[in-house]
């Protein structure tokens, strides 16, 4: 199982967040840089993976509603994919 740690303090704006996620998750080059594309990738991920997001309150304060939607997207993808575990702190 692979564990990926994300830091909410590094998620400061909508434009750079997808670059950060692509880098940390090792997502392919053709990633669409939007939440639908993130959901598609995570919900079909075929290896056991745990994503640990620390400082989630910073995601919400930096990104407002988009931050809420991001957190929901992560949770929804984990409900769809039994190989994916999301831990939000």
C-alpha positions as MATLAB code, in Angstrom:
seq = 'XXXXXXXXXXXXXXXXXXXXXXXXXXXXXXXXXXXXXXXXXXXXXXXXXXXXXXXXXXXXXXXXXXXXXXXXXXXXXXXXXXXXXXXXX';
ca = [
       0.000    0.000    0.000;
       1.191    3.470   -0.850;
       0.675    6.425    1.483;
       0.609    9.940    0.056;
       0.711   12.910    2.388;
      -0.830   16.193    1.301;
      -0.416   19.414    3.257;
      -3.338   21.841    3.163;
      -0.932   24.718    3.796;
       0.492   24.097    0.313;
      -2.933   24.354   -1.324;
      -3.210   28.097   -1.587;
      -5.073   28.806   -4.818;
      -7.233   27.099   -7.392;
      -4.712   27.471  -10.206;
      -1.798   25.796   -8.449;
      -3.683   23.149   -6.485;
      -4.015   20.763   -9.417;
      -0.315   21.046  -10.230;
       0.401   20.204   -6.572;
      -1.968   17.225   -6.665;
      -0.557   15.994   -9.954;
       2.951   16.117   -8.527;
       2.158   14.512   -5.165;
      -0.111   11.799   -6.572;
       2.065   11.043   -9.592;
      -0.864   11.603  -11.932;
      -0.251   11.245  -15.645;
       0.644   14.191  -17.815;
      -2.767   14.453  -19.469;
      -4.581   15.111  -16.179;
      -7.347   17.655  -16.823;
      -6.551   19.929  -13.838;
     -10.103   20.011  -12.523;
     -12.109   18.195   -9.861;
     -13.963   15.991  -12.333;
     -10.653   14.707  -13.696;
      -9.359   14.170  -10.146;
     -12.463   12.164   -9.266;
     -12.143   10.072  -12.425;
      -8.535    9.195  -11.637;
      -9.009    8.485   -7.934;
     -12.241    6.541   -8.286;
     -10.588    4.131  -10.729;
      -7.133    3.924   -9.094;
      -6.149    0.251   -9.175;
      -3.577    0.078   -6.358;
      -4.078    0.292   -2.615;
      -3.504    3.913   -1.673;
      -4.072    6.089    1.366;
      -4.144    9.844    0.970;
      -3.553   11.713    4.200;
      -4.486   15.384    4.092;
      -3.204   17.445    7.008;
      -4.224   21.026    7.753;
      -7.559   20.667    5.982;
      -8.703   23.903    7.642;
      -6.146   25.736    5.491;
      -7.663   24.221    2.354;
     -11.021   25.626    3.406;
      -9.659   29.061    4.307;
      -7.536   29.421    1.153;
     -10.010   27.985   -1.323;
     -13.442   28.707    0.194;
     -16.177   26.768   -1.640;
     -13.681   25.183   -4.018;
     -11.903   23.764   -0.964;
     -15.152   22.258    0.293;
     -15.782   20.736   -3.107;
     -12.239   19.365   -3.223;
     -12.663   17.640    0.146;
     -16.029   16.248   -0.967;
     -14.474   14.988   -4.204;
     -11.790   13.117   -2.272;
     -14.395   11.543    0.018;
     -16.712   10.597   -2.849;
     -13.856    8.981   -4.775;
     -13.001    6.867   -1.724;
     -16.617    5.709   -1.464;
     -16.489    4.619   -5.098;
     -13.077    2.916   -4.894;
     -12.380    0.311   -2.206;
      -8.616    0.618   -2.879;
      -8.617    4.286   -1.881;
      -8.585    5.552    1.699;
      -8.823    9.261    2.510;
      -7.761   10.574    5.906;
      -8.549   14.238    6.493;
      -7.058   15.923    9.541;
];
